Amino acid sequence: MIAQGGQNVKRKYHLALDDTERRLLIGSLNDRRSRIIVEGGYTDAVDEVLLKIIGAKRKKFKIVYTE
């Protein structure tokens, strides 16, 4: 969160991922979560991101290249 004028403002970010990139991201986060568990740490942050990515709506769109 970023404080601006005494208010907390959350910024939203959108990622454009194809199926392969999404699968790699979920796999990498899951591997990181497993390492944290082995080390005896807390996985709250990784769990939160994993749930957001897994539960995110998929949206189809076209990319138009211009010169």
Backbone as CSV, one residue per row, in Angstrom:
resi,resn,N_x,N_y,N_z,CA_x,CA_y,CA_z,C_x,C_y,C_z
1,MET,0.822,-1.179,0.000,0.000,0.000,0.000,0.871,1.249,0.000
2,ILE,0.353,2.262,-0.599,1.082,3.519,-0.676,0.240,4.595,-0.005
3,ALA,0.844,5.329,0.914,0.127,6.395,1.615,0.198,7.672,0.791
4,GLN,-0.961,8.201,0.447,-1.032,9.452,-0.294,-2.076,10.333,0.374
5,GLY,-1.659,11.420,0.931,-2.596,12.325,1.569,-3.303,11.710,2.757
6,GLY,-2.631,10.820,3.470,-3.222,10.212,4.649,-4.134,9.037,4.347
7,GLN,-4.249,8.632,3.084,-5.115,7.508,2.717,-4.265,6.340,2.230
8,ASN,-4.737,5.142,2.507,-4.068,3.951,1.988,-4.643,3.625,0.618
9,VAL,-3.774,3.501,-0.357,-4.192,3.241,-1.727,-3.564,1.927,-2.175
10,LYS,-4.384,1.011,-2.636,-3.868,-0.244,-3.173,-3.761,-0.119,-4.685
11,ARG,-2.637,-0.535,-5.204,-2.453,-0.528,-6.650,-2.732,-1.923,-7.178
12,LYS,-3.397,-1.992,-8.313,-3.680,-3.268,-8.950,-2.780,-3.414,-10.172
13,TYR,-2.297,-4.604,-10.359,-1.463,-4.905,-11.506,-2.098,-6.037,-12.288
14,HIS,-1.977,-5.978,-13.602,-2.523,-7.008,-14.469,-1.375,-7.623,-15.261
15,LEU,-1.349,-8.940,-15.294,-0.324,-9.653,-16.040,-0.948,-10.351,-17.231
16,ALA,-0.288,-10.277,-18.364,-0.734,-11.007,-19.548,0.161,-12.235,-19.680
17,LEU,-0.407,-13.405,-19.385,0.349,-14.651,-19.414,-0.335,-15.653,-20.336
18,ASP,0.464,-16.360,-21.116,-0.123,-17.457,-21.872,-0.162,-18.689,-20.959
19,ASP,-0.708,-19.793,-21.456,-0.877,-20.986,-20.618,0.453,-21.516,-20.077
20,THR,1.493,-21.478,-20.899,2.804,-21.971,-20.470,3.381,-21.091,-19.367
21,GLU,3.311,-19.785,-19.542,3.833,-18.858,-18.533,3.064,-18.982,-17.224
22,ARG,1.759,-19.148,-17.314,0.930,-19.308,-16.117,1.301,-20.581,-15.369
23,ARG,1.467,-21.661,-16.105,1.848,-22.945,-15.509,3.221,-22.852,-14.847
24,LEU,4.173,-22.189,-15.497,5.509,-22.014,-14.919,5.468,-21.160,-13.657
25,LEU,4.665,-20.105,-13.677,4.546,-19.234,-12.516,3.959,-19.976,-11.320
26,ILE,2.895,-20.728,-11.550,2.279,-21.505,-10.472,3.249,-22.560,-9.956
27,GLY,3.957,-23.232,-10.852,4.938,-24.237,-10.436,6.073,-23.639,-9.623
28,SER,6.555,-22.479,-10.050,7.649,-21.819,-9.330,7.211,-21.372,-7.936
29,LEU,6.023,-20.802,-7.848,5.514,-20.381,-6.550,5.288,-21.576,-5.626
30,ASN,4.810,-22.677,-6.179,4.597,-23.881,-5.389,5.925,-24.448,-4.892
31,ASP,6.954,-24.438,-5.740,8.290,-24.882,-5.323,8.832,-23.991,-4.206
32,ARG,8.651,-22.684,-4.350,9.101,-21.750,-3.312,8.373,-22.013,-1.999
33,ARG,7.076,-22.258,-2.088,6.278,-22.563,-0.903,6.794,-23.821,-0.208
34,SER,7.123,-24.835,-1.002,7.647,-26.086,-0.439,8.972,-25.852,0.279
35,ARG,9.857,-25.034,-0.322,11.140,-24.732,0.324,10.946,-23.986,1.640
36,ILE,9.997,-23.058,1.659,9.721,-22.308,2.885,9.215,-23.248,3.974
37,ILE,8.369,-24.186,3.604,7.845,-25.158,4.575,8.977,-26.003,5.142
38,VAL,9.897,-26.465,4.288,11.030,-27.266,4.744,11.904,-26.464,5.708
39,GLU,12.070,-25.164,5.420,12.877,-24.296,6.277,12.146,-23.910,7.560
40,GLY,10.869,-24.231,7.654,10.098,-23.924,8.849,9.549,-22.515,8.889
41,GLY,9.426,-21.884,7.726,8.940,-20.503,7.678,7.447,-20.421,7.414
42,TYR,6.955,-19.208,7.367,5.552,-18.956,7.105,5.324,-18.755,5.612
43,THR,4.271,-19.343,5.087,3.994,-19.300,3.655,2.818,-18.396,3.306
44,ASP,2.430,-17.544,4.222,1.235,-16.715,4.018,1.298,-15.888,2.731
45,ALA,2.405,-15.218,2.493,2.518,-14.347,1.316,2.459,-15.147,0.016
46,VAL,3.176,-16.267,-0.027,3.178,-17.106,-1.230,1.792,-17.705,-1.450
47,ASP,1.142,-18.137,-0.369,-0.206,-18.693,-0.478,-1.175,-17.673,-1.062
48,GLU,-1.067,-16.435,-0.603,-1.950,-15.375,-1.078,-1.784,-15.145,-2.580
49,VAL,-0.546,-15.093,-3.042,-0.289,-14.873,-4.472,-0.751,-16.073,-5.285
50,LEU,-0.482,-17.287,-4.795,-0.927,-18.495,-5.494,-2.445,-18.511,-5.663
51,LEU,-3.162,-18.204,-4.615,-4.623,-18.196,-4.688,-5.133,-17.144,-5.665
52,LYS,-4.481,-15.998,-5.710,-4.897,-14.951,-6.642,-4.674,-15.386,-8.088
53,ILE,-3.542,-16.019,-8.346,-3.240,-16.439,-9.715,-4.142,-17.592,-10.145
54,ILE,-4.328,-18.562,-9.263,-5.159,-19.715,-9.600,-6.613,-19.293,-9.800
55,GLY,-7.099,-18.365,-8.990,-8.490,-17.945,-9.067,-8.773,-16.813,-10.031
56,ALA,-7.747,-16.316,-10.709,-7.931,-15.175,-11.616,-8.724,-15.577,-12.853
57,LYS,-9.553,-14.652,-13.303,-10.320,-14.890,-14.522,-9.379,-14.863,-15.715
58,ARG,-9.681,-15.710,-16.672,-8.901,-15.698,-17.917,-9.650,-14.874,-18.941
59,LYS,-8.907,-14.057,-19.634,-9.511,-13.163,-20.606,-8.741,-13.279,-21.913
60,LYS,-9.457,-13.494,-23.005,-8.820,-13.571,-24.315,-8.752,-12.175,-24.917
61,PHE,-7.632,-11.879,-25.542,-7.489,-10.595,-26.205,-6.512,-10.739,-27.353
62,LYS,-6.568,-9.802,-28.257,-5.696,-9.802,-29.427,-4.615,-8.755,-29.226
63,ILE,-3.431,-9.080,-29.709,-2.330,-8.130,-29.688,-2.142,-7.619,-31.110
64,VAL,-2.167,-6.306,-31.262,-1.998,-5.691,-32.568,-0.653,-4.993,-32.581
65,TYR,0.206,-5.395,-33.487,1.520,-4.769,-33.614,1.466,-3.664,-34.645
66,THR,1.981,-2.504,-34.287,2.033,-1.386,-35.226,3.457,-0.868,-35.286
67,GLU,3.785,-0.252,-36.397,5.137,0.293,-36.555,5.129,1.771,-36.423
